[in-house]
Amino acid sequence: MRWPCEVMPFSNGEFDFVWSWGVIHHSSRTAAIVRQIARVLNSGGESRVMVYNRDGTCAWRALIKYQLLRLGAFRGRSSDEALNRNTDGFHARHYTKDQFEDLFRAFFGNVSSRVCGQVSDALPLPRRIRRPIERFFSERWLMQKQSIRGSFIFLTASQPN
């Protein structure tokens, strides 16, 4: 099945801005979508895209639970399959920051990204435990941990090739 965003019905350079929050990582053809984003952006245009962070706390929780504790690896399941089946419903790819930037660099001249998250990414504890102890950690420390183990990669790309 082809997604509409894999073959967009728009002219080349038609848009100044393309926004995608949690969409393109559900396609098995993510590169085809990135190619289309680059095609429909004008030369001064910009794209902002969010996908799931493979190095994030949420992904690690799923891998530990479904690959290690439930012995998924011994049943022949790959870590990608464990993430796809046990995170966000129907098929969701997870990228490292470098992988996702490299994918966009094939189609854009200017690419940057950052990892974003929540306090639960910095302190991966049940809410009843996390809430009372959050105040013992500085805002700076929490933000630093979120920028490493956050669940999302937020990428900005401009100068389409």
C-alpha positions in Angstrom: 0.0 0.0 0.0 1.3 3.5 -0.9 0.6 6.3 1.4 -0.6 9.6 -0.2 2.5 11.3 1.2 4.7 8.9 -0.7 3.4 10.4 -4.0 2.2 13.9 -3.3 -0.1 15.5 -5.9 1.6 18.9 -5.7 3.8 20.8 -8.0 7.6 21.0 -7.5 8.4 23.8 -5.1 4.8 24.6 -4.2 5.2 25.0 -0.5 7.2 27.2 1.9 6.8 24.9 4.9 6.1 21.2 5.5 5.2 19.9 9.0 5.0 16.3 10.0 4.5 15.3 13.6 4.6 11.5 14.2 3.6 10.5 10.7 6.4 9.4 8.3 7.9 6.8 10.6 4.7 4.7 10.1 5.6 4.2 6.4 7.8 1.4 5.3 9.1 3.8 2.6 10.2 6.8 4.8 12.8 7.8 2.2 10.2 8.1 -0.5 8.3 10.5 1.8 11.4 12.6 2.5 12.1 12.8 -1.2 8.5 14.1 -1.8 8.9 16.7 1.0 12.1 17.9 -0.6 10.4 18.0 -4.0 7.3 20.1 -2.9 9.4 22.6 -0.9 10.6 25.7 -2.7 14.3 26.6 -2.5 13.8 28.8 0.6 11.4 26.4 2.2 11.7 24.5 5.5 10.5 21.2 6.8 10.1 20.2 10.4 9.6 16.5 11.2 9.2 14.4 14.4 9.9 10.6 14.6 10.5 8.2 17.4 13.9 8.0 19.0 15.5 4.6 19.0 17.8 5.6 21.9 14.9 7.0 23.9 13.6 5.6 27.2 10.3 4.4 25.7 12.1 2.3 23.1 14.5 0.9 25.6 11.6 -0.1 27.9 9.9 -1.9 25.0 13.1 -3.7 24.1 13.8 -4.8 27.6 10.2 -5.9 28.2 9.6 -7.7 24.9 13.0 -8.8 23.8 14.7 -9.7 27.1 12.0 -10.4 29.7 9.6 -12.1 27.3 12.4 -13.8 25.4 11.5 -12.3 22.1 15.1 -12.6 20.8 15.0 -16.3 21.4 11.8 -16.6 19.4 13.5 -15.1 16.4 12.2 -11.6 16.7 14.4 -8.7 15.8 14.6 -5.6 17.9 12.9 -3.7 15.1 10.0 -6.1 15.1 9.7 -5.8 18.9 9.5 -2.0 18.6 7.0 -2.2 15.7 4.7 -4.6 17.5 4.9 -3.1 21.0 5.1 0.7 20.8 2.7 2.8 18.8 0.2 0.5 17.2 0.6 -0.3 13.5 4.2 -0.2 12.3 6.4 2.5 13.6 10.1 2.8 12.8 12.5 4.2 15.4 15.6 6.1 14.3 18.7 7.2 16.0 19.5 10.9 15.7 22.3 10.2 13.2 20.3 7.8 11.1 17.5 10.3 10.7 19.8 13.2 9.9 21.6 11.1 7.3 18.3 10.2 5.7 17.4 13.9 5.3 20.9 14.9 4.2 20.4 12.9 1.0 17.7 15.4 0.0 18.5 18.6 1.9 21.5 20.9 2.2 20.8 22.0 5.8 19.7 19.5 8.4 19.7 19.7 12.2 17.9 17.8 14.9 17.5 17.5 18.6 16.1 14.9 21.0 13.0 16.0 23.0 11.2 14.3 25.8 9.4 14.5 29.1 10.3 14.1 32.7 9.3 10.5 32.5 12.1 10.0 29.9 14.7 11.4 32.3 13.3 9.6 35.4 11.8 6.4 34.0 9.8 5.5 37.2 6.2 5.0 37.9 4.4 8.3 38.3 3.6 7.7 42.0 7.3 7.3 42.7 8.6 9.9 40.2 6.4 12.8 41.1 7.6 13.1 44.8 11.3 12.8 43.9 11.3 15.1 40.8 11.9 18.2 43.0 15.3 16.8 44.1 16.6 17.0 40.6 17.5 20.3 39.0 15.6 21.5 35.9 19.0 21.6 34.1 19.7 17.9 34.9 16.2 16.8 33.9 16.5 18.7 30.6 19.9 17.3 29.9 18.6 13.7 30.4 15.6 14.4 28.2 17.8 15.7 25.4 19.5 12.2 25.5 16.8 9.8 26.3 13.7 11.6 25.1 11.2 9.7 23.0 11.3 12.0 20.0 13.7 13.3 17.4 12.7 16.7 16.1 14.4 17.6 12.8 14.6 20.8 10.8 15.6 20.6 7.2 16.0 23.4 4.6 17.7 23.9 1.2 16.1 21.0 -0.7 18.4 19.5 -3.3 
